[in-house]
């Protein structure tokens, strides 16, 4: 009366390569999607920022990451002199420059005007 009938189960297929591939396919798809939506655009932004910093020259108007706007008066290896007000020059690490607004005229090497 309380006994349940026992049904024989059919033997499942042995775990094969195609079944395992189908299980990992969503994970692979997520990894590819993650790369194209997050990692690759960030790498491109970093490359553009690095190119902007290396092409920095005297006379460029820049915006620092904290929002201060100034004019580049001196360019060194890792630092830049930025004039933020008349007679007020601050030293800024190059990587803290967020944007170059106006490109200055190329300065002559010896400081002479044309």
Backbone torsions as a table, in degrees:
resi	resn	phi	psi	omega
1	UNK	NA	-42.8	178.9
2	UNK	-96.8	-0.1	-178.9
3	UNK	-79.2	135.2	176.7
4	UNK	-101.1	143.6	-179.9
5	UNK	-70.7	140.8	178.8
6	UNK	-96.4	120.9	178.4
7	UNK	-101.0	140.8	179.4
8	UNK	-75.8	134.6	178.0
9	UNK	-89.0	144.6	177.0
10	UNK	-77.3	146.2	-179.3
11	UNK	-70.0	126.0	179.2
12	UNK	-74.7	161.7	178.8
13	UNK	-68.4	144.2	178.0
14	UNK	-65.6	142.2	-179.1
15	UNK	-58.6	119.5	-177.5
16	UNK	-115.2	-179.3	-177.4
17	UNK	-68.1	-40.3	-176.2
18	UNK	-70.2	-36.4	178.7
19	UNK	-66.7	-41.4	179.0
20	UNK	-66.3	-38.0	179.0
21	UNK	-64.0	-41.7	-179.9
22	UNK	-66.3	-28.7	178.0
23	UNK	-71.8	-35.6	-177.4
24	UNK	-91.9	-8.0	-179.2
25	UNK	-58.9	-43.6	177.3
26	UNK	-63.3	-35.8	178.4
27	UNK	-67.0	-40.4	178.3
28	UNK	-65.8	-42.3	178.6
29	UNK	-62.6	-39.5	177.4
30	UNK	-65.5	-40.0	179.0
31	UNK	-64.0	-42.4	178.9
32	UNK	-65.9	-43.5	178.5
33	UNK	-62.1	-43.9	177.9
34	UNK	-59.1	-42.1	-179.8
35	UNK	-63.0	-48.6	-175.0
36	UNK	-74.3	-25.5	-178.6
37	UNK	-93.6	-23.7	-175.0
38	UNK	-124.0	-50.2	-172.1
39	UNK	-74.7	-49.1	-176.0
40	UNK	-63.7	-45.5	177.3
41	UNK	-62.0	-36.1	178.5
42	UNK	-65.7	-39.9	177.6
43	UNK	-63.7	-39.4	178.8
44	UNK	-66.5	-40.6	176.9
45	UNK	-62.7	-41.5	178.9
46	UNK	-63.8	-40.0	179.4
47	UNK	-65.3	-41.9	178.2
48	UNK	-64.7	-40.5	179.4
49	UNK	-65.3	-42.2	179.1
50	UNK	-63.5	-40.8	178.6
51	UNK	-65.2	-40.1	178.4
52	UNK	-62.3	-42.1	-178.2
53	UNK	-68.7	-39.1	-179.3
54	UNK	-70.8	-26.0	-180.0
55	UNK	-91.9	9.9	-179.3
56	UNK	-67.8	137.4	179.4
57	UNK	-144.1	171.2	-179.6
58	UNK	-60.2	138.4	177.3
59	UNK	95.6	-11.0	178.8
60	UNK	-70.8	139.8	174.0
61	UNK	-93.9	124.2	-173.8
62	UNK	-123.2	157.7	172.8
63	UNK	-116.6	124.2	178.9
64	UNK	-80.7	165.3	-178.0
65	UNK	-62.1	-23.8	179.3
66	UNK	-91.2	4.4	174.4
67	UNK	99.1	-3.5	-179.8
68	UNK	-75.2	133.6	179.0
69	UNK	-105.5	134.7	180.0
70	UNK	-154.9	-180.0	-178.4
71	UNK	-118.4	133.0	-178.5
72	UNK	-73.0	125.6	178.0
73	UNK	-113.8	-18.7	-178.9
74	UNK	-151.5	134.3	178.9
75	UNK	-119.7	124.5	176.5
76	UNK	-117.7	-170.8	-178.0
77	UNK	-62.3	-55.7	-175.4
78	UNK	-115.6	-8.3	-176.8
79	UNK	-127.8	160.8	-180.0
80	UNK	-134.6	138.5	172.3
81	UNK	-89.3	121.2	-178.0
82	UNK	-118.7	126.1	176.8
83	UNK	-88.2	113.1	-176.9
84	UNK	-97.2	-16.2	174.9
85	UNK	-154.7	167.5	-179.2
86	UNK	-60.4	117.2	179.2
87	UNK	81.8	1.9	-179.5
88	UNK	-114.1	108.9	-179.3
89	UNK	-116.8	133.0	177.6
90	UNK	-119.6	150.2	175.2
91	UNK	-90.8	130.7	-176.8
92	UNK	-128.9	139.1	173.7
93	UNK	-69.3	135.1	-174.2
94	UNK	-55.7	-37.2	-176.2
95	UNK	-68.9	-12.8	179.3
96	UNK	-88.2	4.1	175.7
97	UNK	-85.2	122.4	-175.7
98	UNK	-90.8	-31.5	-173.3
99	UNK	-158.1	145.0	170.7
100	UNK	-105.2	115.2	-176.4
101	UNK	-82.9	-56.5	-176.3
102	UNK	-124.8	126.7	176.7
103	UNK	-78.7	131.0	177.9
104	UNK	-79.8	165.9	175.6
105	UNK	-69.5	142.4	178.4
106	UNK	-61.9	129.3	-179.2
107	UNK	-81.3	142.7	177.1
108	UNK	-68.5	149.1	-175.4
109	UNK	-63.9	-37.3	-177.6
110	UNK	-96.4	1.8	177.6
111	UNK	86.0	-0.7	179.8
112	UNK	-79.2	148.7	178.3
113	UNK	-95.3	153.4	-179.9
114	UNK	-78.4	NA	NA
